[in-house]
Amino acid sequence: MKVKRILSTIAAVAVALCSFSLPAITGVSPPMAVTVSAAETDVNGITATKERVRRNESFDIVVNVPPAAETADTVEIRLSFDPEVFEVTSWNPSVSGGSSQKNYDNSKGFAILAAANSDVNLSGGLTFSATVRAKNSAPTGAHTFRLSRGDVSNTETGYSWQPETREVSVKVVDRIVSVSGSVYMTAQELPKNFDGTASVVMTDSIGKTSRVTVEMEPSSDGVTYEGFYMFSDAESEETYTIRTEVGGCTVRTETLKLEFSSVNMDMKMNIKGDVDGDGRIGASDATQILKFLVGSVSVIRDSQGILNEYLYDVACVDGGELSPRDATQILRHVAEFPSVFDNI
């Protein structure tokens, strides 16, 4: 029975393409994948609560000293910044015991804490925070805060804190906008490795990434799954790459240049091999591949000759460039013969 099914399917595809010959494929490459770097975690030293700020926007500069089985008799923290760009609006650090001085000077660009003869318990670590505002006249671009002095030590035991991060960059931008949209797919039969979530990663032009996990809920028909993502801290006039992954679907990568308004970008995800997007892998998907290969209009390349790079990648089920092998694998799957889909 399987032989009859596959023969009839191949015959149907052959009829649809009987007027075409199959030329060699040249000049078409699948879209390149985007490497996603890991997000930064727990900073030992100086960090900022925002990477991008608008003029007149406030944020915090934080100095973290990790826990230690020690006490400190000397604590000295000095933050340095460009007074033409930023100003401190709040700086109230404190340590117990001994004598201490704390001060900030927006004309010279520093904030300090100096404590001597203290007995500071470091079992829970220390955190110092300054609230800072970008000036209305601040020039756009990246500006650096420095931990120019970071001394937490004990002269008797020899303990001395060594911060790993002594500088942090904060970028002043004209406007911060959002990038948002839906992630959705149609699947008559769910892929084996679909876990009900989507991963959306936004990467800027210098490689910094933001990541969100999207919960995808089924609609009433039980075959459409959808969720929503948002990045609220995007920079105007910046170029971003949005990479979306859903288990069993082809990874989708889109690039966009932001202007001065928020952007909605929906991500239609296709299960691998579902070229026509009807939610299942069938003979019609093989037909679309063969039409593309012989130069006919298809969902992969339209009547204007424009290539849909995402659907090209969806169609490449057998690896490498698109070829008749990919159509064959789809037909084998339809006929319930062993195929690449057994492992998807």
HELIX and SHEET records of a PDB file:
HELIX    1   1 LYS A    2  ALA A   16  1                                  15    
HELIX    2   2 ALA A  283  LEU A  293  1                                  11    
HELIX    3   3 GLU A  309  ALA A  315  1                                   7    
HELIX    4   4 PRO A  324  VAL A  334  1                                  11    
HELIX    5   5 VAL A  340  ASN A  343  5                                   4    
SHEET    1   A 4 GLY A  45  ALA A  48  0                                        
SHEET    2   A 4 SER A  58  VAL A  65 -1                                        
SHEET    3   A 4 LEU A 126  ALA A 134 -1                                        
SHEET    4   A 4 PHE A  86  TRP A  91 -1                                        
SHEET    1   B 6 ARG A  52  ARG A  54  0                                        
SHEET    2   B 6 GLU A 167  VAL A 173  1                                        
SHEET    3   B 6 GLY A 141  SER A 153 -1                                        
SHEET    4   B 6 THR A  71  SER A  80 -1                                        
SHEET    5   B 6 PHE A 110  ASN A 121 -1                                        
SHEET    6   B 6 SER A  99  ASP A 105 -1                                        
SHEET    1   C 4 GLU A 217  PRO A 218  0                                        
SHEET    2   C 4 THR A 224  GLU A 235 -1                                        
SHEET    3   C 4 ILE A 176  THR A 186 -1                                        
SHEET    4   C 4 VAL A 263  ASN A 264  1                                        
SHEET    1   D 4 GLU A 217  PRO A 218  0                                        
SHEET    2   D 4 THR A 224  GLU A 235 -1                                        
SHEET    3   D 4 ILE A 176  THR A 186 -1                                        
SHEET    4   D 4 MET A 267  MET A 269  1                                        
SHEET    1   E 4 THR A 209  GLU A 215  0                                        
SHEET    2   E 4 THR A 197  THR A 203 -1                                        
SHEET    3   E 4 THR A 239  VAL A 246 -1                                        
SHEET    4   E 4 ARG A 252  LYS A 257 -1                                        
END                                                                             
